[in-house]
Amino acid sequence: MSDHSAAPVVPVEAFEPPYYVAVFTSVSTGDQSGYGETAARMEDLVKDVPGFLGMDHARTPGGLSITVGYFRDADALTEWRSNAEHRAAQKRGRGEWYRSYTLHVAKVERSHGFMRA
């Protein structure tokens, strides 16, 4: 995803349930050519999906990456899943960028947050 190193690091806010999360966990291959540009494009594209609430992303030095997308409803998730550019990026990911991945989709029933003043 995009590099926001100048921005403060904060998690996506807690929303009023119910809403949905898509948790994408992956292990990358050594060849990441074109990945950064494609990830940035996907981040821009998903923001146009009505019902997209935000995303959190973390990566370990060993190549494990976790992205959590937050969506207001199942329709928003379906729209994102069926986006043609997203589908093409998924295909390229399986062919080039990922050694393995998992996707978990869940309905959030409870949510709260905390931020030190």
Disulfide bonds with the S-S distance in Angstrom:
none
